[in-house]
Amino acid sequence: MRRPINTILCATDFSKLSEAVVSYGITLAKEFNAKLIVCHVVDFPAVSMYGEAVSEPIDYQNRFMAYARAEIDRLVSGAAIDYHALVAVGNTIDEITHLVDEHQADLVIVATHGRSGLKRFFLGSVTERLIRILPCPLLVLRGETDDAVAGIQKFPFKRILVGCDFSLDSDLAFANSLSIAQEFESELHLVHVVEPSGYRDLFNMSADQGEKFKQDLYDMINAKLESMVPQDAMNWLTLHTHLLVGKPYAEIVRYAQMNDIDLIALGIRGHGMVEDLLVGSTTDRVIRRAPCPVLSVCSA
């Protein structure tokens, strides 16, 4: 049942928000007795973040890489863990994906700002692209600004919410969440959200028929959620199942806020289409609003 986490990869750009990622990675590495890889990618098209123009690329590359290694060592200094500092040069998404494959990472941790709308569309999001291509779970910490990091660091994960729509994607999210719940003997909240637009026929039923249909639907979904959890798991976790009505991303965020959830887990299909960039998937929208870390699991 338990899925081992032996290697954790943290990506940092040395902002205050991503420094929180390294701190989180250290905490998780200690908890799981895992190796921690802290990586930074020098992306020369965005090299202005370093405050210099590139006139002699090799010289600047060497300087940036030396600086990045020193910064990583500073961030992890004093932590009694097995860690490696890795600095790569190239496209951030490509390099992180390559490092995950090369080192067989079991978990990746990144940070993101809560951008939305046109700002998000024009700036793009490394996190939202990684969500769709990484072969391992991605843990996302969110902050509105670099200074607003305190609220995102909920640990340990004593209350875990899993969005369940009974797809392969959510099944993978559930399997990973069950393993984490076993580690912390957590409450596991399995939530299914019904969108009213999918049940327009309810409005054509009589009041009695409508109420019976809703009760039958609730009983069926509740039974299906309960059946997902192996019987022996009930010895170490507390199970809660809920059927909610509304927009999935809004209901998941609202539930997490009302129940002081420590971790939200969601599944997502890989290779999102243009519509996801313009409108946003449920996972993207939850990440931009969540009051806690979000674990995204891609079924590729």
Secondary structure, 3 states (H helix, E strand, C coil): CCCCCCEEEEECCCCHHHHHHHHHHHHHHHHHCCEEEEEEEECHHHHHHHCCCCCCHHHHHHHHHHHHHHHHHHHHCCCCCCEEEEEEECCHHHHHHHHHHHHCCCEEEEEEECCCHHHHHHHCCHHHHHCCCCCCCEEEEEECCCCCCHHHCCCCCCEEEEECCCCHHHHHHHHHHHHHHHHHCCEEEEEEEECHHHHHHHHHCCHHHHHHHHHHHHHHHHHHHHHCCCHHHHHCCEEEEEEEECCHHHHHHHHHHHCCCCEEEEEECCCCCHHHHHCCCHHHHHHHHCCCCEEEEECC
